[in-house]
Amino acid sequence: MSEEEIVEGEHFSKRTKHRFRISNSGFVRNGKVFGGSTACPRQVLLRDHGIERTPEVGSEEWFRREITFAIGHANEAVYRKLLEATNTPFKQEFFVCSPINEDVERAGSIDFITDGVPEEKKAVSSTRQFKKICIDRQPKIENVCQLAGYMLEPQIEADRGNLKYTGTLYHSTTNWKAFPKTFTFSVHLKDNGDFVVDNKALFTVEEILEHQWLCAEMLKTQKVWQGRPEGDGFFDACGLCDWRDACDAYDGKEINTTEAFLARCRGLQVCGSGGKK
């Protein structure tokens, strides 16, 4: 690809049959998948078939999603202004794409690369998440996995990355106040292969790559992954998943083929959480 092509964004046509999106990164440890619901190989399969949530326009879920996206875009726009004002070299929405196997590529767009350091920007707008991430300094494991996936890409190859959360809430000694502030987590890739945040090793290069290989094999064979992802110790990975009813039906042998599983999920695209309207 040309330099012009790789900075455009995530939505280029696939160069292989299937695509693993780096935003679905997770890790595998002792045969179990970690990284929240987004790391679930079944969700990777659904995305490859274009099956994603489509909340009904005007619904509470639609409004919440649109506001979240708007906050995220505003967060990135403000950060870009800061980089420009300080004359910091950067690239925004830098597209990467590389093969996992002959049928599957991995691809995605890192939010920013500043002075050679990949950065992901996230917004926090709930009190519970603000306390967990910004006060207790426990970043979402799926966010760290995503950044780690970018750090390993041949077009980036970085041993350090930044995960930047902008909190739209601020916790004083007495109550919650509206007060935007950025909280940065530096993710370091050590010589022994550990990804470390705040001096704590979270997972290894091999565990990240094992997740990619698992997902790539599933995409290649088009067989539904026989398992469920683990939670992050804060949320149950399947608790609020939009496809839970389809997974329950598949695991309960009510449906037993990939085609039936995909069809059930297509029927849930405009339903509420867990498939309930």
Helices and strands as residue ranges (DSSP letters): G 5-7, E 18-21, G 22-24, E 27-29, E 32-34, G 37-39, H 41-48, H 60-85, E 90-99, E 104-114, E 117-124, H 127-130, I 131-135, H 141-151, E 160-167, E 170-171, E 176-177, E 181-189, E 194-197, E 200-204, H 205-221, H 244-251, H 258-266, G 273-275
